[in-house]
Amino acid sequence: MENPCKPTIEEKHYSYSRVTETNLKSDGPKAEVRQIDCSKKGFGFMKKDEPPPPPPPLLEMAPPPYSDLGKRAKDVFNKGYHFGLIKLDCKTKTGGGVQFNTGGVSNQESGKVQGSLETKYTVKDYGITFSEKWTTDNTLGTEISIQDQICKGLKLGGQISFSPQTGYKSAKLTSAFQNDRVALNADMDLDQNGPIILGSAVVAHQGWLAGYQAGFDANQSKLTKSNFALGFSTADFVLHTCVEHDADSEDGQTFGGSIYQKINPKMETGIMLAWSAGSNNTKFGIGAKYDLDADAAIRAKVDNASQVGLGYQQRLRDGVTLTLSALIDGKNFNNGGHKIGLALELEA
């Protein structure tokens, strides 16, 4: 059999008419006609000089607010653990769109029980959200926010809380703006002792994130917070570093960092490190989460103080999730003091 891609191909002319379509209606046998590209790259069914398709464009995610920088690593260490607590959360939604969230927490050490009831309603046509919350501490809270109405990406809100028993009142004004390049936040806490202003900005460029956060006490006319963060984020890898200074903290400046990596669709890992200049205290931890299947997951973490945390989460059925957790003190294993936790989440 001759090689169809040899350099010299003899051209032949036939007397019958040229066939331009291969899908002809005929009762006789059908023949398939193909065009063979004998270029150096081998066989192909495209034009010889046709350029390759362009690569897909690079998709950039909107930067998160400053408080959410490094959040994916924090979730590996915090989510799914309820040491020393028994929790019950119930979420439901009416046909009219009103959401009800009811929760209760029992502290096994102090024996104190706390509960809360929250309602939320959203007017989607106007971007307005109303929410009210009541706690067993006899505190009433109301919040209203409006989003994407004045301009796209802008969210304005206000919060008011009142304790009838003590007469304590507080209010807070919030504002946030976010687009593909920047995330801005400015909050004002209208405390009885004087307003406290907290502002932050995060910019993003090709996966790199840089942010700054500052807090100012108008009553004392001093800067209470001055934090800076730098990081890099992709779909399955996040690097976060920060330098934080809190005037009200004894630790002084704190240098911290975290790494998050999603090794495969079932495995997530996280590393956190922090060092305080004032107390010369170092904190280090490693955590991981592994999805056994679509309904079950296990978690584990350990830090430099030999505190070992274990967690198991199981979705019993749609809307019912059970979480078990345990904290083991590795340094005092025989002396006890270990903690267990239980959480049940109901959603309908």
C-alpha positions as CSV (number, residue, x, y, z in Angstrom):
1,M,0.0,0.0,0.0
2,E,1.4,3.4,-1.0
3,N,1.9,6.2,1.5
4,P,-0.7,8.9,0.7
5,C,1.6,11.6,2.2
6,K,4.6,11.1,0.0
7,P,6.0,14.3,-1.5
8,T,5.0,13.6,-5.1
9,I,1.3,13.0,-5.7
10,E,0.2,12.3,-9.2
11,E,-2.8,14.4,-10.3
12,K,-5.4,12.5,-12.4
13,H,-8.5,13.8,-14.3
14,Y,-11.6,11.8,-14.7
15,S,-14.3,12.1,-17.2
16,Y,-17.3,12.0,-14.9
17,S,-18.7,15.2,-13.3
18,R,-17.3,16.5,-10.0
19,V,-19.2,15.5,-6.9
20,T,-19.8,18.5,-4.6
21,E,-21.9,16.9,-1.9
22,T,-21.6,13.6,-0.2
23,N,-25.0,13.4,1.3
24,L,-26.9,12.5,-1.9
25,K,-30.1,10.6,-2.0
26,S,-29.5,7.4,-3.9
27,D,-30.5,3.7,-3.6
28,G,-27.0,2.5,-4.6
29,P,-24.0,2.2,-2.3
30,K,-22.6,5.5,-0.8
31,A,-19.0,6.6,-0.8
32,E,-17.5,9.0,1.8
33,V,-15.3,11.7,0.4
34,R,-12.7,13.3,2.7
35,Q,-10.0,15.9,2.2
36,I,-6.6,14.7,3.5
37,D,-4.0,17.3,4.6
38,C,-0.5,15.9,3.9
39,S,1.4,18.6,5.6
40,K,4.4,18.0,7.9
41,K,2.2,17.9,10.9
42,G,0.4,14.8,9.7
43,F,-3.1,14.1,8.7
44,G,-5.8,16.8,9.4
45,F,-9.1,18.0,8.2
46,M,-8.3,21.7,8.2
47,K,-6.6,24.2,5.9
48,K,-2.8,23.9,5.8
49,D,-2.1,27.5,6.6
50,E,-4.9,28.0,9.2
51,P,-3.5,29.3,12.5
52,P,-4.3,27.5,15.7
53,P,-7.2,28.8,17.8
54,P,-6.3,31.5,20.3
55,P,-6.0,30.5,24.0
56,P,-9.0,31.3,26.2
57,P,-8.9,34.7,27.9
58,L,-7.6,35.0,31.4
59,L,-10.6,35.3,33.8
60,E,-10.0,37.6,36.8
61,M,-12.2,37.4,39.9
62,A,-13.3,40.5,41.7
63,P,-11.2,41.2,44.8
64,P,-12.7,40.4,48.2
65,P,-13.1,42.9,51.0
66,Y,-10.2,43.2,53.3
67,S,-11.9,41.1,56.0
68,D,-12.2,38.2,53.6
69,L,-8.5,38.1,52.6
70,G,-7.2,34.6,53.4
71,K,-10.7,33.4,54.1
72,R,-10.3,30.1,52.3
73,A,-7.5,29.1,54.6
74,K,-9.4,30.3,57.7
75,D,-12.4,28.2,56.7
76,V,-10.2,25.1,56.7
77,F,-9.4,25.8,60.4
78,N,-12.7,27.2,61.6
79,K,-15.6,25.6,59.7
80,G,-17.0,22.3,61.0
81,Y,-15.5,22.7,64.5
82,H,-17.8,23.4,67.6
83,F,-15.6,22.5,70.6
84,G,-17.4,22.5,73.9
85,L,-20.7,23.5,72.3
86,I,-24.0,22.0,71.3
87,K,-25.6,23.9,68.5
88,L,-28.9,23.8,66.7
89,D,-29.6,25.9,63.6
90,C,-32.9,26.0,61.7
91,K,-33.4,27.8,58.4
92,T,-36.7,28.1,56.5
93,K,-38.2,30.3,53.8
94,T,-41.8,31.1,53.2
95,G,-43.5,31.3,49.8
96,G,-43.4,35.1,50.0
97,G,-39.6,35.1,50.2
98,V,-39.3,35.7,54.0
99,Q,-36.4,33.9,55.5
100,F,-36.4,32.7,59.2
101,N,-33.2,31.7,60.9
102,T,-33.4,30.2,64.4
103,G,-30.4,29.1,66.4
104,G,-29.4,27.9,69.9
105,V,-26.1,27.3,71.5
106,S,-25.4,25.5,74.8
107,N,-21.9,26.0,76.4
108,Q,-20.9,22.8,78.1
109,E,-18.4,24.5,80.4
110,S,-20.5,27.4,81.7
111,G,-23.9,25.8,81.1
112,K,-25.1,29.0,79.5
113,V,-27.7,28.7,76.8
114,Q,-28.1,31.4,74.1
115,G,-30.6,31.6,71.3
116,S,-31.6,33.9,68.5
117,L,-34.3,34.5,66.0
118,E,-33.7,36.4,62.7
119,T,-36.0,37.3,59.8
120,K,-34.9,38.6,56.5
121,Y,-36.8,39.9,53.5
122,T,-35.5,41.0,50.2
123,V,-37.2,43.3,47.6
124,K,-35.3,42.2,44.5
125,D,-36.7,44.8,42.2
126,Y,-35.3,47.6,44.3
127,G,-32.2,45.8,45.8
128,I,-33.4,46.4,49.3
129,T,-33.0,43.9,52.2
130,F,-34.7,44.1,55.6
131,S,-33.6,42.0,58.5
132,E,-34.5,41.9,62.2
133,K,-32.8,39.9,65.0
134,W,-33.7,39.1,68.6
135,T,-31.4,37.3,71.0
136,T,-31.9,35.8,74.5
137,D,-29.7,38.5,75.9
138,N,-32.8,40.7,75.2
139,T,-31.2,42.6,72.4
140,L,-33.1,43.8,69.4
141,G,-31.4,44.6,66.1
142,T,-32.6,45.9,62.8
143,E,-30.7,46.2,59.5
144,I,-31.5,47.7,56.1
145,S,-29.4,47.7,53.0
146,I,-29.7,48.8,49.4
147,Q,-27.5,47.4,46.6
148,D,-26.8,48.2,42.9
149,Q,-29.3,51.0,42.8
150,I,-27.3,54.2,42.9
151,C,-24.5,52.6,40.8
152,K,-23.5,49.0,40.1
153,G,-21.4,47.5,42.8
154,L,-22.3,50.0,45.5
155,K,-24.0,48.8,48.7
156,L,-25.2,51.0,51.5
157,G,-26.6,49.9,54.8
158,G,-27.5,50.8,58.4
159,Q,-27.8,48.9,61.6
160,I,-29.5,49.7,64.9
161,S,-29.4,47.7,68.1
162,F,-31.3,48.3,71.3
163,S,-31.3,46.5,74.7
164,P,-34.5,47.4,76.6
165,Q,-33.2,45.9,79.8
166,T,-30.1,48.1,80.0
167,G,-31.1,50.9,77.7
168,Y,-28.0,50.5,75.6
169,K,-28.3,51.8,72.1
170,S,-25.9,51.6,69.2
171,A,-25.9,52.3,65.5
172,K,-23.7,51.6,62.5
173,L,-23.4,52.9,59.0
174,T,-21.9,50.7,56.3
175,S,-20.8,51.2,52.7
176,A,-19.1,49.0,50.2
177,F,-18.1,49.2,46.6
178,Q,-16.7,46.3,44.5
179,N,-15.8,45.8,40.8
180,D,-13.3,43.7,38.9
181,R,-10.3,45.7,40.1
182,V,-11.0,47.1,43.6
183,A,-13.0,46.5,46.7
184,L,-13.7,49.5,49.0
185,N,-15.3,49.5,52.5
186,A,-16.1,52.3,54.9
187,D,-18.0,51.8,58.2
188,M,-18.8,54.1,61.0
189,D,-19.8,52.8,64.4
190,L,-21.9,55.4,66.1
191,D,-21.0,54.4,69.7
192,Q,-22.1,56.5,72.7
193,N,-18.5,57.2,73.5
194,G,-17.9,58.6,70.0
195,P,-17.8,57.4,66.4
196,I,-15.3,54.9,65.3
197,I,-14.4,54.8,61.6
198,L,-13.1,51.7,59.9
199,G,-12.0,51.9,56.2
200,S,-10.3,49.5,53.9
201,A,-9.3,49.1,50.2
202,V,-8.2,46.0,48.2
203,V,-6.8,46.2,44.6
204,A,-6.3,43.2,42.3
205,H,-4.1,42.7,39.2
206,Q,-3.6,39.4,37.4
207,G,-4.2,37.4,40.6
208,W,-2.2,39.6,42.9
209,L,-4.0,41.2,45.8
210,A,-2.9,44.2,48.0
211,G,-5.0,45.7,50.7
212,Y,-4.9,48.3,53.5
213,Q,-7.2,48.7,56.5
214,A,-7.3,51.6,59.0
215,G,-9.4,52.4,62.1
216,F,-9.8,55.8,63.6
217,D,-11.3,56.7,67.0
218,A,-12.8,60.2,66.6
219,N,-13.3,60.6,70.4
220,Q,-9.7,60.0,71.2
221,S,-8.4,61.4,67.9
222,K,-6.0,58.5,67.3
223,L,-5.4,55.7,64.8
224,T,-6.5,52.4,66.4
225,K,-5.7,50.0,63.5
226,S,-3.2,50.0,60.7
227,N,-3.1,46.8,58.7
228,F,-1.5,45.8,55.4
229,A,-1.9,42.6,53.4
230,L,-0.4,41.2,50.2
231,G,-1.3,37.9,48.5
232,F,-1.8,35.9,45.4
233,S,-5.0,34.0,44.5
234,T,-5.9,31.4,41.8
235,A,-8.8,28.9,41.6
236,D,-7.0,26.3,43.7
237,F,-4.2,28.2,45.4
238,V,-4.2,31.2,47.7
239,L,-1.2,32.9,49.4
240,H,-1.9,35.6,52.0
241,T,0.5,37.7,54.1
242,C,-0.3,40.5,56.5
243,V,1.1,43.0,59.0
244,E,-1.4,44.1,61.6
245,H,-1.1,46.8,64.3
246,D,-3.8,47.2,66.9
247,A,-3.3,50.0,69.4
248,D,-5.6,48.3,72.0
249,S,-3.7,45.0,71.8
250,E,-0.7,44.1,74.0
251,D,0.9,42.1,71.2
252,G,1.8,45.2,69.2
253,Q,2.6,44.4,65.6
254,T,1.6,41.0,64.4
255,F,3.1,39.3,61.3
256,G,0.9,36.6,59.8
257,G,0.4,34.5,56.7
258,S,-1.6,31.6,55.3
259,I,-1.5,29.2,52.4
260,Y,-4.6,27.4,51.0
261,Q,-4.4,24.7,48.3
262,K,-7.0,22.5,46.8
263,I,-5.0,19.4,45.9
264,N,-7.9,17.7,44.1
265,P,-11.7,18.0,44.0
266,K,-11.9,16.2,47.4
267,M,-8.9,17.4,49.3
268,E,-8.3,20.9,50.7
269,T,-5.3,21.9,52.9
270,G,-4.4,25.0,54.8
271,I,-1.4,26.4,56.7
272,M,-1.5,29.4,59.1
273,L,1.4,31.2,60.7
274,A,1.5,34.2,63.0
275,W,4.2,36.0,65.1
276,S,3.6,38.8,67.6
277,A,6.4,41.3,68.1
278,G,5.2,42.5,71.5
279,S,4.8,39.1,73.3
280,N,7.2,37.2,71.0
281,N,4.5,34.5,70.6
282,T,4.5,32.3,67.6
283,K,1.4,30.4,66.3
284,F,1.5,27.7,63.6
285,G,-1.1,25.3,62.4
286,I,-1.9,22.8,59.6
287,G,-5.4,21.8,58.6
288,A,-7.1,19.6,56.0
289,K,-10.5,18.7,54.8
290,Y,-11.4,15.6,52.8
291,D,-14.7,14.8,51.2
292,L,-15.5,11.1,51.6
293,D,-18.4,11.4,49.2
294,A,-21.1,13.9,48.2
295,D,-22.6,13.7,51.7
296,A,-19.7,13.2,54.2
297,A,-16.5,15.0,55.0
298,I,-13.8,14.7,57.6
299,R,-11.6,17.4,59.0
300,A,-8.4,17.6,61.0
301,K,-6.0,20.3,62.3
302,V,-3.1,20.6,64.6
303,D,-1.1,23.6,66.0
304,N,2.2,24.2,67.7
305,A,0.5,24.0,71.1
306,S,-0.3,20.3,70.5
307,Q,-4.0,21.1,70.1
308,V,-5.5,18.5,67.8
309,G,-8.9,19.1,66.3
310,L,-11.0,16.4,64.6
311,G,-14.3,16.8,62.8
312,Y,-16.8,14.7,60.9
313,Q,-19.8,16.0,58.9
314,Q,-22.6,14.0,57.5
315,R,-25.6,15.0,55.5
316,L,-28.3,12.6,56.7
317,R,-30.8,13.8,54.1
318,D,-31.6,16.9,52.1
319,G,-31.7,19.8,54.6
320,V,-30.4,17.8,57.6
321,T,-26.6,17.9,58.4
322,L,-24.9,16.6,61.5
323,T,-21.5,17.7,62.6
324,L,-19.3,16.0,65.3
325,S,-16.0,17.5,66.5
326,A,-13.4,16.9,69.2
327,L,-10.5,18.9,70.6
328,I,-7.6,16.9,72.1
329,D,-5.0,18.4,74.3
330,G,-1.8,16.6,73.2
331,K,0.3,18.0,76.0
332,N,-2.1,16.9,78.8
333,F,-3.6,13.9,77.2
334,N,-3.9,11.9,80.4
335,N,-5.2,14.8,82.5
336,G,-8.3,15.3,80.5
337,G,-9.7,18.6,79.6
338,H,-10.6,17.5,76.1
339,K,-13.7,19.0,74.4
340,I,-16.4,17.6,72.2
341,G,-18.9,19.4,70.1
342,L,-22.2,18.6,68.3
343,A,-24.1,20.6,65.7
344,L,-27.3,19.9,63.9
345,E,-28.4,22.0,60.9
346,L,-32.0,21.9,59.6
347,E,-33.0,23.7,56.4
348,A,-36.3,23.6,54.5
